[in-house]
């Protein structure tokens, strides 16, 4: 029996009500293979997806490979100095033409040695002279739209997608003084975890648990000081703020910034943390001396890849004690993350239970309601596309 029915999608309406009235989304959207396939069309093949950082491919010929929703992707620096994004799938027999990262003059399929330039153009196809009507120009690697946002590289599978920049206006003033594009950091860590990508995304954005699960680890960022500014529905993401009990709070035993504070921050900005969320792939935890980024790759209903990295002001690297200070930060952050990872695993297990609820929210979980609004808009649009123009089109409207 199919999960995807009008009744199922109509049930989402209760999840986009004001937070004090709303309930969580159906557990099936975190566990169902059918819904995961639907979600590919609703989100991953239409929205802007973060793949990494601009500085990872600083020189012509630099490249790295990644994936989103089971689609292998190459990101390269072309001969014109511009970033290129393309499928990694050879247009001959579907072999992947690149793995890992490095610097190259082009991409050669190891199977039959079809070769592609840095922009995906097919430049060589051995022994194809006898193949009727073979035109190399028709077999380039499929291109993806690509855009930079403050040093983060985004791609989009939809050639008709509206630009990311045009949908980020309400968030720009909030992030401006951190100057993300100028920040640098060590190579990030990548893992695969056995829970749905939305479980991870919700945990990253949940201020409600901060004073409870993490009690004693960062009490200087209490749940009671969370706030949730509204942004227009067409915005590509949203953000939340969390006040701190003292200026320039940071995740380490001293509870204060060990590394250079971002120089343009106002007094108000130095007294809070910022959480920026660009679903379905990027979540930022923004302190005043470090930006922690999490890039999510949904691989199945119950697994996702996670790239976890940190960024610092360039002057931090001039400090001879930088590595020691970073180690102190990282070890303390790891204790916080370990608690989150354990909770995420148990939440995924609970979502598969026959007793999994559609729960109610605290006011401190308004970021979850904001994610619900973002998701439900896109789920409903895809369901409308599938039903066709002759079907009735109920619209779900959140009230603020």
SVG drawing of the C-alpha trace seen along z (x, -y; Angstrom):
<svg xmlns="http://www.w3.org/2000/svg" viewBox="-10 -47 65 49">
<polyline fill="none" stroke="black" stroke-width="0.4" points="0.0,0.0 1.4,-3.4 2.2,-6.0 1.7,-8.9 -1.9,-9.9 -3.9,-13.1 -4.7,-12.2 -1.1,-11.7 0.0,-15.1 -3.1,-16.9 -1.9,-15.6 1.1,-17.9 -1.1,-20.9 -0.9,-20.4 2.9,-20.7 3.0,-24.2 0.7,-25.9 2.1,-28.3 4.6,-26.5 2.3,-26.4 -0.3,-24.6 1.9,-22.5 2.8,-18.8 5.7,-17.0 5.7,-15.6 4.7,-12.0 7.3,-9.5 7.1,-7.8 9.0,-10.7 12.1,-9.6 11.8,-5.9 10.1,-5.2 12.0,-4.3 9.0,-5.4 9.1,-8.8 12.9,-9.1 12.4,-8.6 9.7,-11.3 12.0,-13.6 14.6,-13.3 12.2,-14.9 10.8,-17.4 14.1,-18.6 17.3,-17.2 16.8,-17.6 15.4,-21.1 17.1,-22.9 20.6,-24.3 22.9,-21.8 26.1,-22.6 29.1,-20.5 32.1,-22.2 34.3,-25.3 35.8,-27.4 39.3,-27.1 39.3,-23.4 39.8,-23.9 42.1,-27.0 44.1,-26.2 43.2,-25.4 42.8,-21.6 42.0,-21.1 38.9,-18.9 37.0,-16.9 34.2,-14.4 31.1,-14.2 27.5,-13.1 24.0,-14.1 21.0,-11.7 23.1,-9.0 24.2,-11.2 28.0,-11.2 29.3,-14.8 32.7,-16.3 33.5,-19.9 36.5,-21.3 38.4,-24.5 38.2,-25.1 40.8,-26.5 39.0,-29.8 39.4,-29.8 35.7,-29.3 34.1,-26.5 32.5,-23.7 30.0,-21.2 29.1,-18.0 28.0,-14.5 30.8,-12.0 29.1,-9.4 30.8,-8.5 28.3,-8.9 29.5,-5.6 28.8,-2.8 28.1,-4.7 31.5,-4.1 32.6,-6.9 35.3,-9.0 36.8,-10.4 37.2,-9.5 38.6,-11.4 40.3,-14.7 43.5,-16.1 44.7,-18.1 44.3,-17.0 44.4,-18.1 41.1,-16.2 39.1,-13.2 39.6,-9.8 37.3,-6.9 39.4,-4.0 37.1,-1.5 37.3,-2.4 39.4,-5.6 36.8,-8.1 38.4,-11.4 36.8,-14.7 38.1,-18.2 37.8,-20.0 34.5,-21.4 33.1,-18.0 33.5,-18.3 34.2,-14.9 37.6,-15.2 38.5,-11.6 36.6,-8.4 38.9,-5.6 37.8,-3.3 34.4,-5.0 35.1,-5.7 32.9,-2.9 30.0,-3.8 27.2,-5.3 26.3,-8.9 28.5,-9.3 29.0,-12.9 31.2,-13.6 29.4,-16.9 26.3,-14.9 28.2,-12.9 29.6,-15.6 29.3,-15.0 25.9,-16.5 26.4,-19.9 24.9,-21.2 24.3,-24.8 26.8,-26.2 26.9,-29.2 29.1,-30.5 27.6,-31.8 30.3,-33.3 32.9,-30.7 30.5,-27.8 29.9,-26.0 26.3,-25.1 25.0,-23.1 21.6,-22.6 20.3,-19.7 17.5,-21.9 18.6,-24.0 15.6,-26.3 16.3,-26.9 16.1,-30.5 19.5,-31.7 20.5,-31.1 21.7,-34.7 18.2,-36.0 16.7,-34.0 19.2,-34.9 18.4,-38.6 16.9,-38.3 19.9,-36.3 22.6,-38.5 22.6,-41.2 22.8,-38.6 25.9,-36.9 27.7,-39.9 30.1,-40.7 31.4,-37.2 32.9,-37.3 32.6,-33.6 34.4,-33.8 37.6,-35.0 37.7,-32.2 39.9,-29.2 40.1,-25.8 41.7,-22.4 40.5,-19.5 37.0,-18.5 36.0,-15.0 33.5,-12.9 31.4,-10.0 28.2,-8.1 25.6,-7.8 22.6,-5.4 19.8,-7.9 17.7,-10.1 19.2,-13.4 16.3,-15.3 17.1,-13.8 20.5,-15.3 19.3,-18.6 16.7,-19.0 19.3,-18.2 21.6,-20.9 18.8,-23.4 17.3,-22.4 17.9,-24.9 15.4,-23.1 17.9,-20.4 20.9,-22.7 20.3,-23.2 19.2,-19.6 21.2,-17.0 24.3,-19.3 24.0,-20.4 27.4,-21.3 29.0,-21.5 27.7,-24.9 25.4,-26.3 26.5,-29.7 24.2,-29.3 20.9,-28.6 17.8,-27.5 15.9,-30.3 17.8,-32.9 16.9,-31.4 15.0,-33.5 13.6,-32.7 13.4,-35.6 10.9,-35.1 12.0,-35.3 9.8,-35.3 8.7,-32.0 10.7,-32.3 14.0,-32.6 16.4,-29.7 16.9,-29.1 16.3,-30.5 18.3,-31.2 18.0,-31.3 19.9,-33.2 20.9,-32.2 22.1,-34.7 25.1,-33.9 25.6,-34.7 28.9,-36.4 30.5,-37.9 32.4,-35.8 31.4,-32.5 33.0,-29.4 32.9,-25.6 35.9,-24.9 36.6,-24.6 37.3,-28.3 33.9,-29.0 35.4,-32.0 37.0,-32.5 40.6,-31.1 41.1,-32.2 40.8,-35.7 37.2,-37.0 35.9,-38.0 36.9,-41.6 33.7,-43.2 31.3,-41.8 29.2,-44.3 28.8,-44.2 25.3,-42.6 26.8,-39.9 29.5,-39.2 26.8,-38.3 25.1,-35.6 25.5,-32.6 24.1,-32.3 22.7,-29.2 22.2,-29.4 20.2,-26.7 20.1,-26.2 18.2,-22.9 18.5,-20.3 22.3,-20.2 24.0,-23.0 23.8,-23.9 26.2,-26.4 26.9,-26.8 28.5,-30.3 30.5,-31.3 32.6,-34.4 36.0,-32.8 35.0,-29.7 32.3,-28.7 31.3,-25.0 29.8,-23.7 27.9,-20.5 27.1,-19.3 24.6,-16.5 24.1,-14.0 20.9,-12.0 21.9,-8.4 18.8,-6.4 15.8,-6.8 18.0,-5.8 21.5,-6.9 23.3,-10.1 26.8,-11.3 28.1,-14.1 31.0,-16.4 32.0,-18.3 34.5,-21.2 35.5,-24.4 36.6,-27.8 38.7,-30.5 39.9,-34.0 43.2,-33.9 45.1,-35.6 44.4,-32.5 47.0,-30.6 49.7,-33.0 49.5,-32.1 52.2,-29.5 49.7,-27.9 46.9,-27.6 47.0,-23.8 46.9,-23.5 44.0,-25.9 42.2,-24.2 42.7,-20.8 41.2,-22.1 38.2,-23.5 37.8,-20.3 38.0,-17.9 35.3,-19.9 33.1,-20.1 33.6,-16.3 32.0,-15.7 29.0,-17.7 28.8,-16.0 29.0,-12.6 25.9,-13.3 24.1,-14.5 25.1,-11.4 23.9,-9.0 20.5,-10.8 20.2,-10.9 20.7,-7.1 18.0,-6.5 15.6,-8.9 15.9,-7.0 15.1,-3.8 12.1,-5.4 10.8,-6.7 10.5,-3.2 8.3,-2.1 4.6,-1.6 4.4,-3.9 6.3,-6.8 4.2,-9.9 3.4,-13.1 4.6,-15.1 4.0,-18.7 6.6,-21.5 8.0,-23.8 8.4,-27.4 12.2,-26.7 11.7,-24.4 10.4,-27.1 13.3,-26.3 11.7,-22.9 8.5,-24.5 10.4,-26.7 12.0,-23.6 8.5,-22.1 7.3,-25.1 10.3,-24.9 9.8,-21.2 6.0,-21.1 6.0,-23.9 8.2,-21.8 6.5,-18.5 3.2,-20.0 4.5,-21.5 5.9,-18.1 2.7,-16.4 0.7,-19.0 3.0,-18.3 2.4,-14.6 -1.4,-14.9 -1.6,-17.2 -3.5,-20.4 -7.0,-18.8 -6.7,-17.8 -7.8,-20.1 -4.9,-22.0 -5.2,-22.5 -2.7,-25.0 -1.0,-24.8 -0.3,-28.1 1.6,-28.6 0.7,-31.5 3.2,-33.5"/>
</svg>
